[in-house]
Amino acid sequence: MKLLGWLIDRQNRKVYIYHPNREIEILENPEAVTGNPELPGFILRMGKIW
């Protein structure tokens, strides 16, 4: 089973990406976030969220 979690901090324009058994990845002000490899082809455009 593949797991993926995102925490979107709109105020600080950060996205925290959680995967099992890995360090948390932090993206600062990304234009887009992809779901790879768990959600191939999925792209979340952040422009409307910010």
CORRAZI-V922207 format. One line per field, one symbol per residue. ss: DSSP state (H for helix, E for strand, C for the rest). burial: # if it has 24 or more other C-alpha atoms within 12 Angstrom, else .. A space follows every 50 residues. Layout:
ss = ???
burial = ???
//
This chain:
ss = CCCCEEEEECCCCEEEEECCCCCCEEEECCCEEEECCCEEEEEEECCCCC
burial = .......#......#.#............#..#.................
//
